[in-house]
Amino acid sequence: MITQSGVQYSFQALHNHNLSINFEMQSTLYLVMIGITSLNIGQNILKHNLMKDEILTHQNDFRQLEKMYRTNKVSFKREFASLYPDLKGNALADFWNERLNYESDEINWGTGRELLFVIIASLVAGLIAKLPALLSIDEEFFYSRNVGFVVFPLLTAYFAWKNKLSHGKIALVVGAILAGLIFINTLPAVKKSDTQILSCIHLLLFLWAVLGFSFVGEKNSNIERRLSFLKYNGDLVVVTTLILIAGGIMTAVTIGLFSLIGFNIEKFYFENIAVFGLAAAPIVGTYLTQTNPQLVGKVSPVIAKLFSPLVLVMLVIYLIAMIYSSKDPYNDREFLMIFNALLVGVMAIILFSVSETSKGIKSQAAIWVLFLLSAVTVIVNGIALSAILFRISEWGITPNRAAVLGGNVLILINLLLVMMQLFKVVSGKRGISSVGKSISFYLPVYCMWAIIVVFLFPLIFGFK
């Protein structure tokens, strides 16, 4: 049987022995290779169609369906999911749908190795956070530059291990983290440096992008994995917040109980226990989101549904109130900073809500809310963008204004892409998945901008 690899090997052997192959024979060999590749693709499509036909033919035959499932579980599950909307109501089809999509409500603690990894990573994160006390390093210097390195590298290592990244990609991840670590800690210790502050802020975005690279795994162009990364971030915020609330209650109770018997442990507790708890919270939260998606996944969609319309109403009222207030972002620097922080927060809510919606929520009302929220946020972005352009024209370019200008332009483009796709969805021209694709496509742009601000801004503006 002729295979594509066999043809490639034959062609290479002929070439290595310097045999004279005329142009026509080379063309023939390439055509054979293309034909075999096309044949393989056709065979895969045929297999999918055959699986669909087999499921339809034996939809009432439990024994045959079981045999097909055990033969090729992945293909069976995929094709059954595409057919189920047409088979809904069939008792056997309903049974198989429940079986294939069953999610236990019990807490899953993962494997022993995974739990051990999380425990060690939590301890390491706590030790990193304690480095200023252990090594007598200036706390302001350390935390302002290295706060991101307390958690992000460990989360990145967790997903690199879990997704079994190739050695090449692991080397790339390690190189990126080391480059950020070395660069940020070798910046001149200037008392007031805008570029240094910008580098420290955008370094968090850079490390977040590296984490996303590790999360997506070997298939970096996979749209679903990129959207899953956004969803993971939303789930992590929810779970980490709950962990911190529970930890805060436990801290208050513990300190209160010891104070009743005459022991004041506040200083010891916060310096040696609370710091480890704060560092470990995102790591434990990640562990829970990955081992128990069925539990966390029920909370995040509700929060997305609840807050999207509330944020929309708040933004509309805020814009109206701004007209009658004495504050404006054109002449008030602090107000412009708060305005941009509001813009980033709303943008994050939109991205998270869209990632949740694209996972299966088909409510037209929810899609309309997202479309209107995107439209209002475009207006907010337009005001912020015009304000920063006004300030640049009046008082010139500075590192802060350049960073805000670039960030606003990137967010505006992203918002317009999302809004256009949402408009096509509400008008019935596209499916909701197109919105997810536009978001996934744009995520690397933020990574590139973070690299520019972190590594190039200090050089461009002379460390000012």
C-alpha positions in Angstrom: 0.0 0.0 0.0 1.5 3.4 -1.0 1.5 5.9 1.8 2.5 9.6 1.8 5.5 9.0 4.0 6.6 6.2 1.7 6.5 8.5 -1.4 8.4 11.2 0.5 11.1 8.7 1.6 11.5 7.4 -2.0 11.8 10.9 -3.4 14.5 11.8 -0.7 16.4 8.7 -1.5 16.5 9.4 -5.2 17.6 13.0 -4.5 20.4 11.9 -2.1 21.9 9.5 -4.6 22.0 12.3 -7.2 19.9 10.4 -9.7 18.7 12.4 -12.6 15.0 13.0 -12.2 13.4 15.1 -14.9 10.8 17.8 -14.2 8.0 15.6 -15.3 8.8 12.8 -12.9 9.1 15.3 -10.0 5.8 16.7 -10.9 4.3 13.2 -11.0 5.7 12.4 -7.6 4.3 15.6 -6.1 0.9 15.0 -7.6 0.9 11.5 -6.1 1.7 13.0 -2.7 -1.0 15.6 -3.0 -3.4 12.9 -4.2 -2.6 10.6 -1.2 -3.0 13.6 1.2 -6.4 14.4 -0.4 -7.3 10.7 -0.1 -6.5 10.7 3.6 -8.6 13.8 4.2 -11.4 12.2 2.2 -11.1 9.1 4.2 -11.4 11.0 7.5 -14.5 12.8 6.3 -15.9 9.5 5.1 -15.2 8.0 8.6 -17.1 10.8 10.2 -20.0 10.4 7.8 -20.0 6.6 8.4 -20.1 7.1 12.1 -23.1 9.4 11.8 -24.9 7.0 9.5 -24.1 4.1 11.9 -25.5 6.0 14.8 -28.7 6.9 12.9 -29.1 3.3 11.7 -28.7 1.8 15.1 -30.2 4.5 17.2 -32.6 2.0 18.8 -30.0 -0.8 19.2 -28.3 -0.4 22.6 -25.8 -3.2 22.1 -24.6 -1.9 18.7 -24.3 1.7 20.1 -22.2 0.4 23.0 -20.0 -1.5 20.6 -19.5 1.6 18.5 -18.7 3.8 21.5 -16.1 1.4 22.9 -14.5 1.1 19.4 -14.0 4.9 19.0 -15.1 7.0 22.0 -13.9 10.4 20.7 -15.5 10.1 17.3 -18.7 8.6 18.7 -19.1 11.4 21.3 -18.5 14.1 18.7 -20.8 12.8 16.1 -23.5 11.9 18.6 -23.4 15.5 20.0 -24.0 16.9 16.5 -26.9 14.4 15.9 -28.6 14.7 19.3 -30.7 17.8 18.6 -32.5 15.8 15.9 -32.8 12.6 18.1 -34.0 14.4 21.2 -37.1 12.6 22.6 -35.9 9.2 21.7 -35.5 7.4 25.0 -32.3 5.6 24.1 -30.8 8.8 22.6 -31.7 10.8 25.8 -30.0 8.1 27.8 -26.8 8.3 25.8 -26.8 12.1 26.0 -27.0 11.9 29.8 -24.3 9.2 29.9 -21.9 11.2 27.7 -22.5 14.5 29.4 -22.8 13.3 33.0 -21.1 15.5 35.5 -20.7 14.4 39.1 -21.6 16.9 41.9 -19.0 15.4 44.2 -15.7 17.2 44.7 -12.9 15.7 42.7 -9.4 16.1 44.4 -7.5 14.9 41.3 -4.6 12.6 41.3 -2.1 12.3 44.1 0.7 13.7 41.9 -1.5 16.7 41.0 -2.3 17.4 44.6 1.4 17.1 45.6 2.3 19.5 42.8 -0.2 22.0 44.1 1.0 21.7 47.7 4.6 22.2 46.7 3.7 25.1 44.4 1.8 26.8 47.2 4.7 26.5 49.5 7.1 27.8 46.9 4.8 30.8 46.2 4.7 31.6 49.9 8.5 31.4 50.1 8.9 33.8 47.1 6.5 36.2 48.8 8.6 36.0 51.9 12.0 36.7 50.2 12.2 40.3 51.3 12.0 39.2 54.9 14.3 36.2 54.5 17.0 38.0 52.4 16.6 41.6 53.8 15.5 43.0 50.4 13.7 46.3 50.2 10.0 45.5 50.2 9.0 48.4 47.9 11.6 47.4 45.4 10.8 43.7 45.5 7.0 43.8 45.4 6.7 46.6 42.9 8.8 44.7 40.4 8.3 41.0 41.2 4.7 40.6 42.5 3.8 38.8 39.3 6.6 36.3 39.8 5.0 35.1 43.0 2.2 33.2 41.3 2.3 33.4 37.4 5.4 31.2 36.9 4.0 28.5 39.1 0.6 28.5 37.4 2.4 28.4 34.0 4.5 25.4 35.2 1.2 23.7 36.4 -0.4 23.9 32.9 2.9 23.1 31.1 3.1 19.9 33.2 -0.6 19.1 32.8 -0.7 19.7 29.1 2.6 18.0 28.5 4.2 20.8 26.5 7.1 19.9 24.2 10.6 20.6 25.3 10.9 23.4 22.7 7.8 25.2 24.1 8.9 24.7 27.7 12.2 26.3 26.8 10.3 29.2 25.2 8.2 29.7 28.3 11.2 29.6 30.7 13.1 32.0 28.4 10.2 34.5 28.4 9.8 34.4 32.2 13.6 34.7 32.8 13.8 37.6 30.3 11.0 39.5 32.2 12.6 38.7 35.6 16.1 39.9 34.6 14.9 42.9 32.7 12.6 44.3 35.3 15.1 43.8 38.1 18.0 45.5 36.2 16.1 48.7 35.4 17.7 51.7 37.1 16.4 52.4 40.6 15.0 55.9 39.8 12.7 57.4 42.5 10.1 58.6 40.0 10.1 56.8 36.7 7.0 56.6 34.6 8.5 54.0 32.2 9.5 51.8 35.2 5.9 51.9 36.6 4.5 51.2 33.1 6.9 48.2 32.7 5.9 46.8 36.1 2.2 47.1 35.3 2.4 45.6 31.8 4.8 42.9 33.0 1.7 41.4 34.7 0.0 41.4 31.3 3.1 39.8 29.7 3.2 37.0 32.3 -0.6 36.5 31.9 0.1 36.0 28.2 2.8 33.4 28.9 0.4 31.6 31.2 -2.2 31.6 28.3 0.4 30.1 26.0 1.0 27.3 28.5 -2.7 26.8 29.1 -3.6 26.5 25.4 -0.9 23.8 25.1 0.4 22.4 21.8 -2.4 23.8 19.7 -1.8 27.5 20.1 -4.2 28.4 17.2 -7.0 26.4 18.8 -9.9 28.9 19.2 -11.8 26.8 21.8 -8.7 26.6 24.1 -8.2 30.4 23.9 -11.8 30.9 24.9 -11.4 28.3 27.6 -8.5 30.4 28.9 -10.7 33.4 29.2 -13.3 31.3 31.0 -10.7 29.9 33.3 -9.7 33.5 34.3 -13.3 34.3 35.2 -13.7 31.0 37.1 -10.4 31.7 38.9 -11.5 35.1 40.1 -14.8 33.6 41.5 -13.1 30.7 43.3 -10.1 32.8 44.5 -12.5 35.4 45.9 -14.4 32.7 47.8 -11.2 31.2 49.1 -10.0 34.7 50.3 -13.4 35.4 52.0 -13.2 32.1 53.8 -9.6 32.7 54.7 -10.5 36.2 56.0 -13.2 34.7 58.2 -10.9 32.0 59.5 -8.2 34.7 60.2 -10.6 36.8 62.2 -11.9 33.8 64.2 -8.3 32.5 64.9 -7.0 35.9 66.1 -10.1 36.5 68.1 -9.9 33.1 69.9 -6.2 33.6 70.8 -6.8 37.2 72.0 -9.4 35.8 74.4 -6.8 33.7 76.2 -4.2 36.5 76.2 -2.1 35.8 73.1 -1.7 38.6 70.5 -0.7 36.7 67.4 -1.6 39.3 64.8 1.9 40.2 63.7 3.1 36.5 63.7 0.0 35.4 61.9 0.1 37.9 59.1 3.9 37.7 58.6 4.1 33.9 58.6 0.7 32.4 57.8 -1.5 34.9 55.9 1.3 35.6 53.4 1.4 31.9 52.5 -2.4 31.8 52.3 -2.5 34.8 49.9 0.1 33.4 47.6 -1.5 30.0 47.6 -5.1 31.2 46.9 -4.8 31.5 43.1 -2.9 28.2 42.9 -5.5 26.3 44.9 -8.2 28.1 43.0 -6.7 27.0 39.7 -6.5 23.4 41.0 -10.2 23.5 41.9 -11.3 25.0 38.6 -9.4 22.3 36.7 -10.5 19.3 38.8 -14.1 20.4 39.4 -15.3 22.3 36.3 -18.8 21.0 36.8 -19.1 22.9 40.1 -17.4 26.2 39.3 -18.9 26.2 35.8 -22.4 26.6 37.3 -21.5 29.8 39.1 -19.6 31.8 36.5 -22.4 31.8 33.8 -24.9 33.1 36.4 -22.5 35.9 37.4 -22.0 36.8 33.7 -25.7 36.8 33.1 -26.3 38.9 36.2 -23.6 41.5 35.9 -23.7 42.2 32.1 -27.1 44.0 32.2 -26.2 45.7 35.5 -23.0 47.0 34.1 -24.9 48.2 31.0 -27.3 50.2 33.1 -24.5 51.6 35.3 -22.6 52.8 32.2 -25.5 54.5 30.7 -26.4 56.3 33.9 -22.7 57.2 34.4 -22.4 58.8 31.0 -25.5 60.8 31.6 -24.3 61.9 35.0 -20.9 62.9 33.6 -22.6 65.5 31.4 -24.0 67.3 34.4 -20.9 66.9 36.6 -18.0 69.4 36.8 -15.5 66.6 36.1 -14.2 65.7 32.7 -11.3 63.5 31.4 -9.9 66.3 29.2 -8.5 68.5 32.0 -8.6 66.2 35.0 -5.7 63.6 34.9 -6.9 61.5 37.9 -10.4 61.3 36.4 -8.9 60.1 33.1 -7.0 57.4 34.9 -10.2 56.2 36.7 -12.1 56.4 33.4 -9.5 54.2 31.7 -9.6 51.7 34.6 -13.4 51.6 34.2 -12.9 50.9 30.5 -10.5 48.0 31.1 -12.8 46.5 33.7 -15.8 46.7 31.5 -13.8 45.2 28.6 -12.8 42.3 30.8 -16.5 41.7 31.7 -17.4 41.7 28.0 -14.7 39.3 27.1 -15.6 37.0 30.0 -19.3 37.2 29.2 -18.8 36.4 25.5 -16.6 33.4 26.4 -19.4 32.1 28.6 -22.1 32.9 26.0 -20.1 31.1 23.2 -20.0 28.0 25.3 -23.7 27.3 24.9 -26.0 30.1 26.0 -28.3 30.9 23.1 -30.6 33.5 24.7 -31.3 36.3 22.4 -31.7 38.7 25.3 -28.2 37.8 26.6 -26.7 38.5 23.2 -28.6 41.8 22.9 -27.3 42.9 26.3 -23.7 42.1 25.2 -24.2 44.0 21.9 -25.6 47.1 23.7 -22.9 46.8 26.3 -20.2 46.7 23.6 -21.8 49.7 21.8 -21.9 51.8 25.0 -18.3 50.8 25.9 -17.2 52.0 22.4 -18.7 55.4 23.3 -16.7 55.3 26.6 -13.6 54.3 24.8 -14.2 57.1 22.2 -14.4 59.7 25.1 -11.2 58.3 26.7 -9.3 58.3 23.3 -10.3 61.8 22.5 -9.3 63.0 26.0 -5.8 61.5 25.7 -5.4 62.9 22.2 -6.4 66.3 23.5 -3.8 66.1 26.3 -1.1 65.0 23.9 -1.9 68.0 21.6 -1.9 70.4 24.5 1.0 69.2 26.6 3.0 66.8 24.4 3.8 63.1 24.4 4.9 61.3 27.6 5.4 57.6 28.4 2.0 57.5 30.3 0.1 59.2 27.5 1.7 57.0 24.9 0.8 53.9 26.9 -2.8 55.0 27.4 -3.1 56.0 23.8 -1.9 52.6 22.5 -4.0 50.7 25.0 -7.2 52.7 24.1 -6.6 52.1 20.4 -6.1 48.4 20.8 -9.2 48.1 23.0 -11.3 50.2 20.6 -10.4 47.9 17.7 -11.2 44.9 19.8 -14.5 46.3 20.8 -15.5 47.2 17.3 -14.7 43.7 16.1 -16.7 42.2 18.9 -19.6 44.6 18.3 -19.7 43.9 14.6 -19.8 40.2 15.2 -22.5 40.6 17.8 -24.6 42.7 15.4 -24.3 39.9 12.8 -25.5 37.4 15.5 -28.5 39.5 16.5 -29.4 40.0 12.9 -29.2 36.3 12.2 -26.3 36.4 9.8 -23.8 34.6 12.0 -23.6 32.2 14.9 -22.4 33.1 18.3 -19.2 31.2 17.7 -18.0 33.9 15.3 -17.8 36.3 18.3 -15.5 33.9 20.1 -13.4 33.6 17.0 -12.9 37.3 16.8 -11.8 37.5 20.4 -9.5 34.5 20.1 -7.9 36.0 17.0 -7.2 39.3 18.8 -5.7 38.1 22.1 -2.1 37.8 20.9 -2.2 41.6 20.0 -2.4 42.4 23.7 0.7 40.2 24.3 2.6 42.1 21.6 1.6 45.4 23.2 2.7 44.2 26.6 6.2 43.3 25.2 6.5 46.7 23.6 5.7 48.6 26.8 7.7 46.3 29.2 10.9 46.0 27.1 11.0 49.0 24.7 9.3 51.9 26.5 12.2 52.3 29.0 14.6 52.4 26.1 12.6 54.7 23.9 11.9 57.3 26.6 15.3 57.0 28.3 14.0 55.5 31.6 12.0 58.6 32.3 
